[in-house]
Amino acid sequence: MKKLFLASNVIIFIYVIVACSSDKTVTSSDVNESSLNQNLPHSNVRVSKTTLDSLYKIMIVSASYLDYIAAERAFVDKMNFDGSSSDLENQTTILAWISTNLAKTSFTSYSTAVSKMSDVRDKLATLNTDQSHFLMHYQMLMTMTLQM
């Protein structure tokens, strides 16, 4: 069950690891506030690893991130899943596993599990909205790095 929690959060942590440890530097300039609030083409926005690191540090202490992590952890704990996280690729496979193994879980019913998963998804959507600056700059940095 801890494997599932870890796997689902790996993407967020990879963002920073790749951005902060990459030898390729897009620019050493920080993004100013006006560029953070605009959806400009990649060539018009300077993305720095320093800015990405700062946005990540802000994100991981935000209420939306902490709410998401708490909801996800509670969901994973209730699953009591002890298999490989690669067996649970998406919402469909997770719910199928729960349906088949409901007695192994701590969910009182399948509908409770669906409701809790919906809660996790809603909290993730809120996190994505609240932390759009981090995600936007990560995507730009990765796109620029891949094009180099």
C-alpha positions in Angstrom: 0.0 0.0 0.0 2.9 2.4 0.7 4.2 1.5 -2.8 1.0 2.9 -4.4 1.3 6.2 -2.4 5.0 6.5 -3.3 4.3 5.8 -7.0 1.6 8.3 -7.2 3.8 11.0 -5.7 6.9 10.2 -7.7 5.8 12.4 -10.6 5.8 15.5 -8.4 9.2 14.7 -7.0 10.6 13.8 -10.4 9.7 17.3 -11.5 12.1 18.8 -9.1 14.8 16.2 -9.2 15.0 16.5 -13.0 14.8 20.2 -13.0 17.3 20.7 -10.2 19.8 18.1 -11.1 19.9 18.4 -14.9 23.2 19.6 -16.4 21.3 21.5 -19.1 20.5 25.0 -18.1 17.8 26.8 -20.0 18.6 30.2 -18.4 20.0 31.4 -15.2 17.5 34.2 -14.9 14.5 34.0 -12.6 11.0 34.4 -13.9 9.5 37.7 -12.9 6.0 38.0 -11.5 4.5 39.3 -14.7 5.7 36.3 -16.7 4.4 33.9 -14.0 0.9 35.2 -14.6 0.9 35.1 -18.4 0.5 32.2 -20.8 3.2 33.3 -23.2 4.9 31.1 -25.8 7.9 29.1 -24.5 10.3 31.3 -26.3 9.0 34.4 -24.5 9.2 33.1 -20.9 12.5 32.4 -19.1 12.3 29.3 -16.9 15.0 28.7 -14.4 15.7 25.8 -12.1 15.9 28.3 -9.2 12.3 29.5 -9.9 11.1 26.0 -10.3 12.7 25.0 -7.0 11.1 28.0 -5.3 7.7 27.2 -6.7 8.1 23.5 -5.6 9.0 24.6 -2.1 5.9 26.8 -1.9 3.7 24.0 -3.3 4.8 21.3 -0.8 3.7 23.5 2.2 0.5 24.7 0.6 -2.9 23.7 2.1 -4.0 22.2 -1.3 -0.9 19.9 -1.4 -1.2 18.8 2.2 -4.9 18.1 1.7 -4.2 16.1 -1.4 -1.4 14.1 0.3 -3.6 13.4 3.4 -6.6 12.2 1.2 -4.4 10.0 -1.0 -2.6 8.5 2.0 -5.9 7.7 3.7 -7.2 6.1 0.5 -4.1 4.0 0.0 -4.1 2.9 3.7 -7.7 1.8 3.4 -6.9 -0.3 0.3 -4.5 -2.5 2.2 -2.8 -3.3 -1.1 0.3 -5.3 -0.9 1.0 -6.0 -4.6 3.1 -4.2 -7.2 2.1 -0.6 -7.9 2.5 -1.4 -11.6 -0.6 -3.5 -11.3 -2.7 -0.4 -10.5 -2.1 1.8 -13.5 -5.1 4.1 -13.4 -8.4 4.7 -11.7 -10.1 1.8 -13.6 -7.6 -0.8 -12.5 -7.6 0.5 -8.9 -11.4 0.4 -8.6 -11.4 -3.1 -10.3 -8.9 -4.3 -7.7 -11.0 -2.9 -4.9 -14.2 -4.4 -6.3 -12.5 -7.8 -6.5 -10.8 -7.5 -3.1 -13.3 -5.5 -1.1 -13.0 -7.8 1.9 -9.2 -7.1 2.1 -9.8 -3.4 2.2 -10.9 -1.2 5.0 -13.6 0.4 2.9 -17.1 -0.3 4.1 -18.5 -0.6 0.6 -17.4 -0.2 -3.0 -19.4 3.0 -3.3 -17.4 4.4 -0.3 -14.2 3.6 -2.1 -15.5 5.3 -5.3 -16.4 8.3 -3.2 -13.0 8.5 -1.5 -11.3 8.2 -4.8 -13.4 11.0 -6.1 -12.3 13.1 -3.1 -8.7 12.4 -3.9 -9.2 13.4 -7.6 -11.0 16.6 -6.5 -8.1 17.5 -4.2 -5.6 16.8 -6.9 -7.6 19.1 -9.3 -7.5 21.8 -6.6 -3.8 21.3 -6.2 -3.2 21.5 -10.0 -5.3 24.8 -10.1 -3.6 26.3 -7.0 -0.1 25.4 -8.1 -0.5 26.0 -11.9 2.6 28.2 -11.8 4.8 25.3 -10.8 3.3 23.0 -13.3 3.4 25.5 -16.1 7.1 26.3 -15.5 8.0 22.6 -15.1 6.3 21.8 -18.4 8.2 24.7 -20.1 11.5 23.6 -18.7 11.0 20.0 -19.8 9.9 21.0 -23.3 12.9 23.3 -23.7 15.3 20.8 -22.3 14.0 18.1 -24.6 14.3 20.4 -27.6 18.0 21.1 -26.9 
